[in-house]
Amino acid sequence: MVGNAVMIVAQSLGFQVIGTSRRNNTDHYYLDLTWDLDKWPDLPDCDSLVICASANKLEDCQNDPVLSYAINVEGLEKVIKRYKSIQTKVLFFSSSHVFSGKKPLCGEDETLAPQNVLGKHKVLGEEMVLRAGGLVIRVTKVVDLNFPRYSEWAHNLKNGKQVKAFSNLMTSLVPLNSLVKVIIAAIHGKWSGIIHVSGPEDRSYSDIAGMLARGLECSDRLVHPVLGETEVIGRTHTHTTLHISDRVRALNLELPDTDTVIRRWCRNYMRTE
C-alpha cells in the first residue's frame, strides 16, 4: 500500500523510481528479503532507499518470531549491505510498538520498552538505520480509502451481518496520503534521525466499527464489541499514539481525528459501491 503510493507520487514529481516486489508477476524487480544475498538483483545506486517491506502483523510475529527476525532484522541488514552507497539515505518505517503502550503521545526521546516481537525487532532495525545515517519513521496505523478490513466490515454491515470488533485494543489512524507527503519531504530534505507520524487519538476497533456503521447508514447494533486477548499483540497496555515531530508539524499536513478519517472512507465507499 505505502510503496505503491510513494512510487506514484514520486514519479509524478519527476523522480526516477525503481521498485522491488516479493511477487514475480509485476513490473518491479523480483526480491524476497529472506533470500541469500547472491540471489538479490543488481540495482543502480539510489539517492534514497524507502524500505516498505516488513512483517508487521502482531499476531504473526508473536507466533513466528524466527520469520519476523528474518524479514524485519536480517532482511533490513541485507538491504543496507547490498544497496546502500555513500550518498544513499535509508528511510525505514518503525512502529509505536517500540514503546510499552502504557502512555499516549510518546515523544521521540521516550525510553524504548518493546513488549512484543514486532516492537523488539523494530528496535533492532532502528539501531541499524540510525548507524547508517538514515531516517526512522515511527508511524501509527496507516489507512487508505480501500483499506481491506474496513471493506470487509462494510460488506457485512450493508448485508445486515454482525461485525465483531475489539473493544479493548486501540489504534490511531494516519491517512496514507499524509504519510506519503512526509516521505517526499524527507527525501527532498535528506532527513535523518527519528520522526513521529500519528493520529491525534487512540480509538478502539469497536468504536471505529460503530463509526463505520453510522457512516454507511447501517445500524450500529450490528457491531458486537469483543475482548481481544492481549497475548495476541504481546503487550498488556494498548496506547498507540505518538507525539508528532516538529519537522512533520512544519509541513502543515492534515492528520485528522478518527471520526473524520472514517467519514471520508464511508463517503468514498458509497460512491464506488
C-alpha atoms as a printed R data frame, in Angstrom:
    type eleno elety resid chain resno       x       y       z
1   ATOM     1    CA   MET     A     1   0.000   0.000   0.000
2   ATOM     2    CA   VAL     A     2   2.636   2.528   1.057
3   ATOM     3    CA   GLY     A     3   5.206   1.545  -1.549
4   ATOM     4    CA   ASN     A     4   2.831   1.865  -4.491
5   ATOM     5    CA   ALA     A     5   1.531   5.213  -3.267
6   ATOM     6    CA   VAL     A     6   5.048   6.604  -2.820
7   ATOM     7    CA   MET     A     7   6.047   5.383  -6.283
8   ATOM     8    CA   ILE     A     8   3.061   7.036  -7.988
9   ATOM     9    CA   VAL     A     9   3.566  10.391  -6.291
10  ATOM    10    CA   ALA     A    10   7.358  10.374  -6.667
11  ATOM    11    CA   GLN     A    11   7.128   9.602 -10.396
12  ATOM    12    CA   SER     A    12   4.598  12.402 -10.856
13  ATOM    13    CA   LEU     A    13   7.153  14.766  -9.292
14  ATOM    14    CA   GLY     A    14   9.882  13.695 -11.690
15  ATOM    15    CA   PHE     A    15  11.768  11.173  -9.565
16  ATOM    16    CA   GLN     A    16  13.235   8.130 -11.253
17  ATOM    17    CA   VAL     A    17  11.808   5.281  -9.179
18  ATOM    18    CA   ILE     A    18  12.774   1.619  -9.037
19  ATOM    19    CA   GLY     A    19  10.545  -0.860  -7.216
20  ATOM    20    CA   THR     A    20  11.009  -4.359  -5.892
21  ATOM    21    CA   SER     A    21   8.308  -6.900  -5.134
22  ATOM    22    CA   ARG     A    22   8.004 -10.289  -3.457
23  ATOM    23    CA   ARG     A    23   5.591 -11.215  -6.256
24  ATOM    24    CA   ASN     A    24   7.078 -12.352  -9.544
25  ATOM    25    CA   ASN     A    25   4.192 -11.161 -11.726
26  ATOM    26    CA   THR     A    26   4.816  -7.409 -11.537
27  ATOM    27    CA   ASP     A    27   6.947  -4.879 -13.410
28  ATOM    28    CA   HIS     A    28   9.167  -4.496 -10.342
29  ATOM    29    CA   TYR     A    29  12.397  -6.317  -9.603
30  ATOM    30    CA   TYR     A    30  11.646  -9.689  -8.015
31  ATOM    31    CA   LEU     A    31  13.065  -9.788  -4.479
32  ATOM    32    CA   ASP     A    32  12.366 -11.659  -1.254
33  ATOM    33    CA   LEU     A    33  14.186 -10.343   1.817
34  ATOM    34    CA   THR     A    34  14.714 -13.876   3.103
35  ATOM    35    CA   TRP     A    35  16.872 -14.847   0.102
36  ATOM    36    CA   ASP     A    36  20.634 -15.214   0.350
37  ATOM    37    CA   LEU     A    37  22.376 -12.094  -0.934
38  ATOM    38    CA   ASP     A    38  23.749 -13.813  -4.036
39  ATOM    39    CA   LYS     A    39  20.160 -14.091  -5.356
40  ATOM    40    CA   TRP     A    40  19.372 -10.392  -4.988
41  ATOM    41    CA   PRO     A    41  19.010  -8.370  -8.232
42  ATOM    42    CA   ASP     A    42  21.507  -5.695  -9.210
43  ATOM    43    CA   LEU     A    43  20.145  -2.165  -8.849
44  ATOM    44    CA   PRO     A    44  21.710   1.174  -9.773
45  ATOM    45    CA   ASP     A    45  22.940   3.415  -6.968
46  ATOM    46    CA   CYS     A    46  19.999   5.184  -5.368
47  ATOM    47    CA   ASP     A    47  19.795   8.513  -3.553
48  ATOM    48    CA   SER     A    48  17.103   7.087  -1.264
49  ATOM    49    CA   LEU     A    49  16.026   3.623  -0.200
50  ATOM    50    CA   VAL     A    50  12.433   3.635   1.073
51  ATOM    51    CA   ILE     A    51  12.081   0.299   2.830
52  ATOM    52    CA   CYS     A    52   8.404  -0.641   2.918
53  ATOM    53    CA   ALA     A    53   8.787  -4.417   3.139
54  ATOM    54    CA   SER     A    54   8.233  -5.863   6.598
55  ATOM    55    CA   ALA     A    55   6.331  -8.431   8.605
56  ATOM    56    CA   ASN     A    56   4.061  -6.198  10.689
57  ATOM    57    CA   LYS     A    57   1.063  -8.264  11.786
58  ATOM    58    CA   LEU     A    58   1.392  -8.514  15.539
59  ATOM    59    CA   GLU     A    59  -0.072 -11.985  15.909
60  ATOM    60    CA   ASP     A    60   2.028 -13.410  13.066
61  ATOM    61    CA   CYS     A    61   5.214 -12.001  14.592
62  ATOM    62    CA   GLN     A    62   4.300 -13.378  18.020
63  ATOM    63    CA   ASN     A    63   3.606 -16.821  16.567
64  ATOM    64    CA   ASP     A    64   6.683 -16.953  14.314
65  ATOM    65    CA   PRO     A    65   9.491 -14.814  15.762
66  ATOM    66    CA   VAL     A    66  12.086 -16.571  13.577
67  ATOM    67    CA   LEU     A    67  10.394 -15.406  10.376
68  ATOM    68    CA   SER     A    68   9.842 -11.945  11.845
69  ATOM    69    CA   TYR     A    69  13.552 -11.683  12.618
70  ATOM    70    CA   ALA     A    70  14.493 -12.940   9.143
71  ATOM    71    CA   ILE     A    71  12.403 -10.208   7.491
72  ATOM    72    CA   ASN     A    72  12.445  -7.278   9.915
73  ATOM    73    CA   VAL     A    73  16.061  -7.536  11.067
74  ATOM    74    CA   GLU     A    74  18.143  -9.723   8.767
75  ATOM    75    CA   GLY     A    75  16.260  -8.528   5.678
76  ATOM    76    CA   LEU     A    76  16.888  -4.897   6.564
77  ATOM    77    CA   GLU     A    77  20.553  -5.635   7.218
78  ATOM    78    CA   LYS     A    78  20.822  -7.206   3.757
79  ATOM    79    CA   VAL     A    79  19.153  -4.204   2.096
80  ATOM    80    CA   ILE     A    80  21.651  -1.836   3.668
81  ATOM    81    CA   LYS     A    81  24.612  -4.072   2.870
82  ATOM    82    CA   ARG     A    82  23.535  -4.723  -0.739
83  ATOM    83    CA   TYR     A    83  22.161  -1.373  -1.878
84  ATOM    84    CA   LYS     A    84  23.415   1.459   0.316
85  ATOM    85    CA   SER     A    85  26.190   3.567  -1.182
86  ATOM    86    CA   ILE     A    86  27.866   6.631   0.318
87  ATOM    87    CA   GLN     A    87  25.172   9.027  -0.921
88  ATOM    88    CA   THR     A    88  22.202   6.762  -0.179
89  ATOM    89    CA   LYS     A    89  19.718   7.793   2.503
90  ATOM    90    CA   VAL     A    90  17.765   4.920   4.087
91  ATOM    91    CA   LEU     A    91  14.148   5.564   5.127
92  ATOM    92    CA   PHE     A    92  12.746   2.900   7.456
93  ATOM    93    CA   PHE     A    93   9.239   2.509   8.875
94  ATOM    94    CA   SER     A    94   9.006   1.686  12.535
95  ATOM    95    CA   SER     A    95   6.096   1.463  14.951
96  ATOM    96    CA   SER     A    96   4.684   2.716  18.223
97  ATOM    97    CA   HIS     A    97   5.233  -0.847  19.441
98  ATOM    98    CA   VAL     A    98   8.818   0.104  20.267
99  ATOM    99    CA   PHE     A    99   7.164   1.610  23.376
100 ATOM   100    CA   SER     A   100   5.343  -0.171  26.182
101 ATOM   101    CA   GLY     A   101   1.891   1.203  25.396
102 ATOM   102    CA   LYS     A   102   1.482   2.450  28.983
103 ATOM   103    CA   LYS     A   103   1.077   6.111  27.972
104 ATOM   104    CA   PRO     A   104  -0.208   8.029  24.958
105 ATOM   105    CA   LEU     A   105   1.694  10.509  22.803
106 ATOM   106    CA   CYS     A   106   5.216   9.151  23.293
107 ATOM   107    CA   GLY     A   107   7.966  11.506  22.178
108 ATOM   108    CA   GLU     A   108  10.971  10.732  20.022
109 ATOM   109    CA   ASP     A   109  13.281  10.548  23.056
110 ATOM   110    CA   GLU     A   110  10.969   8.404  25.170
111 ATOM   111    CA   THR     A   111  12.587   5.316  26.676
112 ATOM   112    CA   LEU     A   112  12.107   2.317  24.401
113 ATOM   113    CA   ALA     A   113  10.355  -0.591  26.077
114 ATOM   114    CA   PRO     A   114   9.049  -3.032  23.455
115 ATOM   115    CA   GLN     A   115   6.796  -5.729  24.888
116 ATOM   116    CA   ASN     A   116   6.185  -7.836  21.792
117 ATOM   117    CA   VAL     A   117   8.192  -9.454  18.999
118 ATOM   118    CA   LEU     A   118   7.413  -6.781  16.402
119 ATOM   119    CA   GLY     A   119   8.484  -3.985  18.732
120 ATOM   120    CA   LYS     A   120  11.710  -5.730  19.712
121 ATOM   121    CA   HIS     A   121  12.631  -6.361  16.092
122 ATOM   122    CA   LYS     A   122  11.755  -2.798  15.086
123 ATOM   123    CA   VAL     A   123  14.139  -1.520  17.781
124 ATOM   124    CA   LEU     A   124  16.940  -3.585  16.244
125 ATOM   125    CA   GLY     A   125  16.041  -2.214  12.812
126 ATOM   126    CA   GLU     A   126  16.031   1.360  14.088
127 ATOM   127    CA   GLU     A   127  19.525   0.915  15.530
128 ATOM   128    CA   MET     A   128  20.862  -0.271  12.168
129 ATOM   129    CA   VAL     A   129  19.264   2.578  10.236
130 ATOM   130    CA   LEU     A   130  20.478   5.243  12.644
131 ATOM   131    CA   ARG     A   131  24.028   3.838  12.491
132 ATOM   132    CA   ALA     A   132  23.773   4.133   8.704
133 ATOM   133    CA   GLY     A   133  22.764   7.811   8.961
134 ATOM   134    CA   GLY     A   134  19.213   7.111   7.851
135 ATOM   135    CA   LEU     A   135  15.721   8.158   8.887
136 ATOM   136    CA   VAL     A   136  13.427   6.177  11.190
137 ATOM   137    CA   ILE     A   137   9.744   6.982  10.602
138 ATOM   138    CA   ARG     A   138   7.686   5.781  13.544
139 ATOM   139    CA   VAL     A   139   4.099   5.751  12.344
140 ATOM   140    CA   THR     A   140   0.794   4.509  13.713
141 ATOM   141    CA   LYS     A   141  -1.896   2.684  11.691
142 ATOM   142    CA   VAL     A   142  -1.858   3.775   8.044
143 ATOM   143    CA   VAL     A   143  -5.148   3.502   6.159
144 ATOM   144    CA   ASP     A   144  -6.248   4.356   2.654
145 ATOM   145    CA   LEU     A   145  -9.669   4.614   1.027
146 ATOM   146    CA   ASN     A   146  -9.595   0.924   0.104
147 ATOM   147    CA   PHE     A   147  -8.455  -0.419   3.485
148 ATOM   148    CA   PRO     A   148  -9.330  -4.162   3.352
149 ATOM   149    CA   ARG     A   149 -10.546  -4.611   6.948
150 ATOM   150    CA   TYR     A   150 -12.996  -1.731   6.607
151 ATOM   151    CA   SER     A   151 -14.167  -3.055   3.249
152 ATOM   152    CA   GLU     A   152 -14.921  -6.417   4.868
153 ATOM   153    CA   TRP     A   153 -16.783  -4.754   7.736
154 ATOM   154    CA   ALA     A   154 -18.709  -2.549   5.294
155 ATOM   155    CA   HIS     A   155 -19.772  -5.537   3.183
156 ATOM   156    CA   ASN     A   156 -21.085  -7.342   6.246
157 ATOM   157    CA   LEU     A   157 -22.854  -4.277   7.638
158 ATOM   158    CA   LYS     A   158 -24.553  -3.491   4.327
159 ATOM   159    CA   ASN     A   159 -25.805  -7.079   4.252
160 ATOM   160    CA   GLY     A   160 -27.152  -6.944   7.782
161 ATOM   161    CA   LYS     A   161 -24.461  -9.188   9.208
162 ATOM   162    CA   GLN     A   162 -22.863  -8.790  12.602
163 ATOM   163    CA   VAL     A   163 -19.333  -7.370  12.862
164 ATOM   164    CA   LYS     A   164 -17.166  -8.376  15.802
165 ATOM   165    CA   ALA     A   165 -14.505  -5.830  16.797
166 ATOM   166    CA   PHE     A   166 -12.178  -5.498  19.767
167 ATOM   167    CA   SER     A   167 -13.308  -3.089  22.465
168 ATOM   168    CA   ASN     A   168 -10.054  -3.198  24.448
169 ATOM   169    CA   LEU     A   169  -7.461  -2.900  21.670
170 ATOM   170    CA   MET     A   170  -6.681   0.545  20.336
171 ATOM   171    CA   THR     A   171  -5.338   2.134  17.188
172 ATOM   172    CA   SER     A   172  -4.509   5.599  15.883
173 ATOM   173    CA   LEU     A   173  -5.214   6.272  12.207
174 ATOM   174    CA   VAL     A   174  -2.948   8.086   9.720
175 ATOM   175    CA   PRO     A   175  -4.239   8.749   6.179
176 ATOM   176    CA   LEU     A   176  -1.962   7.246   3.538
177 ATOM   177    CA   ASN     A   177  -1.713  10.474   1.534
178 ATOM   178    CA   SER     A   178  -0.424  12.354   4.604
179 ATOM   179    CA   LEU     A   179   2.308   9.779   5.193
180 ATOM   180    CA   VAL     A   180   3.340   9.953   1.526
181 ATOM   181    CA   LYS     A   181   3.772  13.728   1.822
182 ATOM   182    CA   VAL     A   182   6.057  13.173   4.815
183 ATOM   183    CA   ILE     A   183   8.134  10.675   2.851
184 ATOM   184    CA   ILE     A   184   8.522  13.007  -0.133
185 ATOM   185    CA   ALA     A   185   9.542  15.878   2.160
186 ATOM   186    CA   ALA     A   186  12.051  13.607   3.903
187 ATOM   187    CA   ILE     A   187  13.589  12.590   0.579
188 ATOM   188    CA   HIS     A   188  13.818  16.200  -0.608
189 ATOM   189    CA   GLY     A   189  15.280  17.344   2.702
190 ATOM   190    CA   LYS     A   190  17.575  14.347   3.192
191 ATOM   191    CA   TRP     A   191  16.227  13.942   6.695
192 ATOM   192    CA   SER     A   192  17.938  11.677   9.205
193 ATOM   193    CA   GLY     A   193  17.258  10.686  12.803
194 ATOM   194    CA   ILE     A   194  13.774   9.847  14.078
195 ATOM   195    CA   ILE     A   195  10.370  11.345  13.288
196 ATOM   196    CA   HIS     A   196   6.880  10.528  14.564
197 ATOM   197    CA   VAL     A   197   3.716  10.489  12.450
198 ATOM   198    CA   SER     A   198   0.499   9.750  14.323
199 ATOM   199    CA   GLY     A   199  -3.194  10.272  14.504
200 ATOM   200    CA   PRO     A   200  -4.309  12.568  17.351
201 ATOM   201    CA   GLU     A   201  -6.085   9.934  19.432
202 ATOM   202    CA   ASP     A   202  -6.443   6.274  20.355
203 ATOM   203    CA   ARG     A   203  -9.775   4.669  19.476
204 ATOM   204    CA   SER     A   204 -10.861   1.088  19.943
205 ATOM   205    CA   TYR     A   205 -11.617  -1.141  16.985
206 ATOM   206    CA   SER     A   206 -15.222  -1.426  18.136
207 ATOM   207    CA   ASP     A   207 -15.509   2.381  18.245
208 ATOM   208    CA   ILE     A   208 -14.257   2.524  14.661
209 ATOM   209    CA   ALA     A   209 -16.646  -0.213  13.536
210 ATOM   210    CA   GLY     A   210 -19.506   1.783  15.078
211 ATOM   211    CA   MET     A   211 -18.400   4.918  13.218
212 ATOM   212    CA   LEU     A   212 -18.278   2.873  10.032
213 ATOM   213    CA   ALA     A   213 -21.806   1.556  10.567
214 ATOM   214    CA   ARG     A   214 -23.230   5.034  11.134
215 ATOM   215    CA   GLY     A   215 -21.288   6.470   8.180
216 ATOM   216    CA   LEU     A   216 -22.751   3.786   5.927
217 ATOM   217    CA   GLU     A   217 -26.249   4.434   7.304
218 ATOM   218    CA   CYS     A   218 -26.373   0.988   8.888
219 ATOM   219    CA   SER     A   219 -27.401   0.097  12.419
220 ATOM   220    CA   ASP     A   220 -24.500   0.258  14.854
221 ATOM   221    CA   ARG     A   221 -26.302  -2.517  16.762
222 ATOM   222    CA   LEU     A   222 -24.708  -4.833  14.219
223 ATOM   223    CA   VAL     A   223 -21.341  -4.070  15.833
224 ATOM   224    CA   HIS     A   224 -20.582  -6.590  18.559
225 ATOM   225    CA   PRO     A   225 -17.725  -5.488  20.836
226 ATOM   226    CA   VAL     A   226 -15.493  -8.353  21.965
227 ATOM   227    CA   LEU     A   227 -12.454  -8.510  24.214
228 ATOM   228    CA   GLY     A   228  -9.190  -9.115  22.386
229 ATOM   229    CA   GLU     A   229  -6.570 -11.251  24.046
230 ATOM   230    CA   THR     A   230  -3.603  -9.066  24.917
231 ATOM   231    CA   GLU     A   231  -1.376 -12.098  24.360
232 ATOM   232    CA   VAL     A   232  -2.140 -11.756  20.656
233 ATOM   233    CA   ILE     A   233  -0.491  -8.323  20.488
234 ATOM   234    CA   GLY     A   234   2.144  -9.287  23.032
235 ATOM   235    CA   ARG     A   235   1.588  -6.435  25.490
236 ATOM   236    CA   THR     A   236  -0.911  -5.543  28.193
237 ATOM   237    CA   HIS     A   237  -1.060  -1.778  27.628
238 ATOM   238    CA   THR     A   238  -2.650  -0.567  24.418
239 ATOM   239    CA   HIS     A   239  -1.861   3.117  23.818
240 ATOM   240    CA   THR     A   240  -0.524   3.676  20.298
241 ATOM   241    CA   THR     A   241  -0.389   7.445  19.752
242 ATOM   242    CA   LEU     A   242   2.886   9.284  19.201
243 ATOM   243    CA   HIS     A   243   3.832  12.918  19.745
244 ATOM   244    CA   ILE     A   244   4.062  14.319  16.212
245 ATOM   245    CA   SER     A   245   7.555  15.574  15.393
246 ATOM   246    CA   ASP     A   246   8.244  19.249  14.783
247 ATOM   247    CA   ARG     A   247   9.542  18.508  11.286
248 ATOM   248    CA   VAL     A   248   6.256  16.804  10.471
249 ATOM   249    CA   ARG     A   249   4.115  19.577  12.005
250 ATOM   250    CA   ALA     A   250   6.017  22.145   9.925
251 ATOM   251    CA   LEU     A   251   4.632  20.503   6.772
252 ATOM   252    CA   ASN     A   252   1.102  21.579   7.778
253 ATOM   253    CA   LEU     A   253  -0.238  18.139   6.968
254 ATOM   254    CA   GLU     A   254  -3.737  17.072   7.778
255 ATOM   255    CA   LEU     A   255  -3.694  14.386  10.471
256 ATOM   256    CA   PRO     A   256  -7.415  14.348  11.296
257 ATOM   257    CA   ASP     A   257  -9.290  12.673  14.126
258 ATOM   258    CA   THR     A   258 -10.672   9.172  13.727
259 ATOM   259    CA   ASP     A   259 -14.231  10.276  13.021
260 ATOM   260    CA   THR     A   260 -13.084  12.406  10.085
261 ATOM   261    CA   VAL     A   261 -10.978   9.593   8.617
262 ATOM   262    CA   ILE     A   262 -13.873   7.136   8.826
263 ATOM   263    CA   ARG     A   263 -16.475   9.560   7.443
264 ATOM   264    CA   ARG     A   264 -14.267  10.138   4.386
265 ATOM   265    CA   TRP     A   265 -13.755   6.409   3.989
266 ATOM   266    CA   CYS     A   266 -17.506   5.832   4.087
267 ATOM   267    CA   ARG     A   267 -18.227   8.557   1.525
268 ATOM   268    CA   ASN     A   268 -15.712   7.031  -0.854
269 ATOM   269    CA   TYR     A   269 -17.124   3.541  -0.293
270 ATOM   270    CA   MET     A   270 -20.683   4.657  -1.016
271 ATOM   271    CA   ARG     A   271 -19.593   6.468  -4.192
272 ATOM   272    CA   THR     A   272 -17.795   3.397  -5.549
273 ATOM   273    CA   GLU     A   273 -20.172   0.708  -4.279
